[in-house]
Amino acid sequence: MSQMILHRDRCKACRYCIKACPKNALSESDEFNKKGYQPVVVDEEKCVQCGSCYIICPDYVFEIAE
């Protein structure tokens, strides 16, 4: 099964991925990354690794690993 990997320090909080997720598996974190942004977090139970976030993210935050 695939696994979603987040590179949180790359996230600039544009939220494109949150809007694009068909399963509402992404949300805003309460914490801040090294750049001072609130990165997204993934709900592993809701995520189906469809790749919508991977496709839309301009900062290469997401990686889907086999």
N, C-alpha and C positions, 0 to 999 in steps of 0.2 A: 504494500500500500504506500502511496505517496505521502510525503510530509511537507508541510508548509514551513519554510524558514524565513524569519524576518530579520533584516539587517536594519535594526532600529536606529542606528546612528546616521543612516542615509536619509531617513524620513524628514521631510520639511513640512509636514502637516498640511498638505494641500487638500486632503480628504477625498480625492478623486476615487480612490479605492473603496472607501466606505459607501459612496454613492453607487458604484458599479457592482458591488457584491449582491448577487441575487438571493443569497441566503442570510443576509444581515449578520454575517459572521465577524465583521470587523467593527471596531469601535475605537474611540479616542482613549489613550492612556491617561492615567492620573499623574504619571511621572514625566520627567523631561529627559531628552537625550543630550549628548555632548554639545549639540548645536543650539540648545535652548528651546527645541520644539517638543510638543507632546506627540510622540509617535503613535501609530495605530497598534492595536493588539488584536490577535485572532482568537476566536472562540473555537477551539479544536473540535468540539462536539457538533457545531453547525457547519464548519468548513468542509466542502466536498472537493477541494482542490480543482476547481473548474478553470482557474487561470485568469479570471476577469481582472483581478487586482494586478497580477503580473503584467498583463497586456497594457493596462492603462497607466501604471505607475511611471512617471517620468524620471524617477531617481533610483530605479533598480533595487527597491526595498525588498521585494519578494523573490523567493527562490522555491521551486517545487522540486524536491529531491525524491528519488526513487528509493 
